[in-house]
Amino acid sequence: MPSKKGESVESTLQSTLYNLIELHNQIKSAHWNLVSPNFIALHEHFDKSAEVVYAAIDEVAERIRQLGPFVDGTAKGVVDGHTIKAFPTGKVSGEQACKALAAAFKSVGDQLNEGIDQSGESGDPATADLLTQVYGRFELQRWLIESHVA
């Protein structure tokens, strides 16, 4: 289903999937490498955020298959295909982790919005609805994470 921009909905979903998988990896990295006076609150919240993203990964991957193409969830595909900024390595403070994750959620949210528009233009309301639901959950997670940074 090509949009007015020429990229297929399936291609956009695959690109989104790469970013979702990378975001999940970043959240788990924050979860494992966090050093903060608010450790337990952030540690537990990052687990909840990871669950939200993991659910979105599955939903987007299954939608790709419904539309026909195979799903690339390989490490190589993610490394080569994701477009969100790299997460800091090593120990991270609560502020570092929250700022990086909020930026990553925003980046993926922007991509979801583009996919919503593209799906609508392509006459694919099911994909637009799926991405809208995922976007709403992501906006909540972004807000909750940003709320930890003064």
N, C-alpha and C positions, 0 to 999 in steps of 0.2 A: 504494500500500500504506500506508494510514494506521496509525499506531501508537496505543497507548492515549492518548498525549498529543494526538493529532489531526493532527499534522504528518506529511506523507507522507515516506517514505524518499527519494523523488526530490527533494523540497524541501530536506531535510537535506543530501543529497549536493551540491546546487547551492550551498547556503550554505558547505559545506565547500570546494567548489571555489574560491569567491571567496577564502576565507582561504588556501588553498594558493597561489593565484596571487600574492596579496599577500605571503605569506611568501617566495616565490621572489624577488619584487622587492626585498624587504628584505635578503635574503641577498646579492643582487648589489650592492645599494647599499653594504652593509658591505664587500664584496669590493673595490669600486672606491674607496671613500673612507676606507679604513683607514690610520691612522698609528700605528705601534706598533713597539717594539723586536723584537717577535715577528712582524713583518709577513709574512714569507714563509710561516711555518707556518700562520698564520691565513688568509692570502690563499688558499693552496692548500686548506686545510680548507673554507673557505667555498664554493669551487668544488665540492668533493665533496658538501657539504650541498645545494647548489643542484641537483646532479644527482639526488639522492635525492628532493627535492621535485618536480622536473620529472617524474620517473617517476610519482610519486603523482598529479600533475595529470592526466597522460594516463590512468592507470588509473581514476581517479574519473570523469573526463569520459566515458570509454568505458562505464563502468557506468551512468551516467545515460542514455546513448543506448540501452543494452540494455533499460532499464526503460521507454523510450518517449519521454520529453520531449526537446526540443531542449536543447542545452548553451549556456549564456551564458558565454563567456569574454572578453567585451568589456571594454575599459578602463572604460567607464562602469558596467557591471555590477559590476566589481570594486570600484571607488571607492564606489559606492552600497551594495554588499552585504557588504563585508568587515567583520569585527568585532574584528580584532586591533589592538592599540595601534600608533600610527604610529611609524616608525623615525626616529631623529634625522637631521636634515639636515646637510649639510656634512661636514667631516672628523670622523671618529670614532676614539677610542682603542680599543685592543683590549678593554679592560674594558667600555667603553660598548657596543661592538658585541656582545660576548659576552653581556652581561646582557640587552640588548634582544632578541637572537635567541633566547636560552634562554627568555625570557618568551613570545615569539611561538610557539616550538615547544610550550611547555606549553599555551598557549591552544588551538592547533590540536589538540594531543593530547587535551585535555579534550573538544573537539568530536568528535573521532574516537571516543572512548569513548562519548559520548552516541549517536552513530550506530550503534555496535556494539550497544548495548542496544536501541535503537529497531528496528534490523533484526531482531534476535532476537525481539522482541515481535511484529513484523509477519510473522513466518514467512518471512524472506528470509535464509537462511543464506549464500548466495553473497556478498551485500553485507556481512554481518557478518564473513565470512572475509576479504574484501578489506580492509576497514577495520582488522581485527586485524593483518593483515600490515603495512599502512602504519604503524599505531601502533607496532609493534615497531621498525621502521626509524627512526621519529621519536624514540622514546625513546633509542635509541642516539645519534642526532645531538645531541639535547639534552644528554645526559650528556657527550659529547665536547666540546661547546661550553662547558658549565658548568665543565669541568675546567681551562679556561684562566683562570678567575677564582679568585683565592685567597680 
